[in-house]
């Protein structure tokens, strides 16, 4: 079994880092490592998961202001 993706670094996602690609990976699964969730998670909740993943994207985190 492979390691899970680091969700704070979407630029390294192997299946794409667009919102649509993340949605597709969750709903339809990825290979043998991640089964499809479309029977268990509604599309609306999947979009909420996509929004959460976006919220923890380390490249979007604001860096603290430097003190002089």
C-alpha positions in Angstrom: 0.0 0.0 0.0 1.3 3.4 -0.9 1.4 6.5 1.4 -1.5 8.9 1.3 -1.1 12.2 -0.6 0.2 15.1 1.4 -3.0 17.2 1.2 -1.1 20.4 2.1 0.9 20.2 -1.2 -1.6 19.8 -4.1 1.1 20.6 -6.7 2.4 17.0 -6.1 -1.0 15.3 -6.5 -0.5 12.5 -9.1 -4.1 12.6 -10.4 -4.3 16.4 -10.8 -4.9 19.3 -8.4 -7.8 21.1 -10.0 -11.0 21.1 -8.0 -12.6 18.8 -10.7 -9.7 16.4 -10.5 -9.8 16.2 -6.7 -13.6 15.7 -6.9 -13.2 12.9 -9.5 -10.6 11.1 -7.4 -12.8 11.1 -4.3 -16.0 10.1 -6.2 -14.5 7.6 -8.6 -11.5 6.3 -6.7 -7.9 6.0 -7.7 -6.5 2.6 -8.6 -6.5 0.0 -5.9 -5.4 2.4 -3.2 -8.5 4.6 -2.9 -11.9 3.0 -3.6 -14.8 5.1 -5.1 -16.8 7.0 -2.5 -19.7 8.1 -4.8 -22.0 5.5 -3.1 -21.1 6.8 0.4 -20.5 10.5 0.0 -22.9 12.9 -1.8 -21.5 15.2 -4.5 -22.4 18.2 -2.2 -20.3 16.7 0.6 -17.5 15.8 -1.8 -17.3 19.5 -2.8 -17.0 20.4 0.9 -14.1 18.0 1.1 -12.5 19.7 -1.9 -13.0 23.0 -0.2 -11.3 21.6 3.0 -8.3 20.4 1.0 -8.0 23.8 -0.6 -8.1 25.4 2.9 -5.0 23.4 4.0 -3.0 24.0 0.9 0.4 25.1 2.3 1.1 27.3 -0.8 -1.9 29.4 0.0 -1.1 29.9 3.7 -0.2 33.5 4.5 3.3 33.8 5.7 3.8 35.8 8.9 5.0 39.4 8.5 8.7 39.8 9.4 9.5 42.0 12.3 12.0 44.8 11.9 
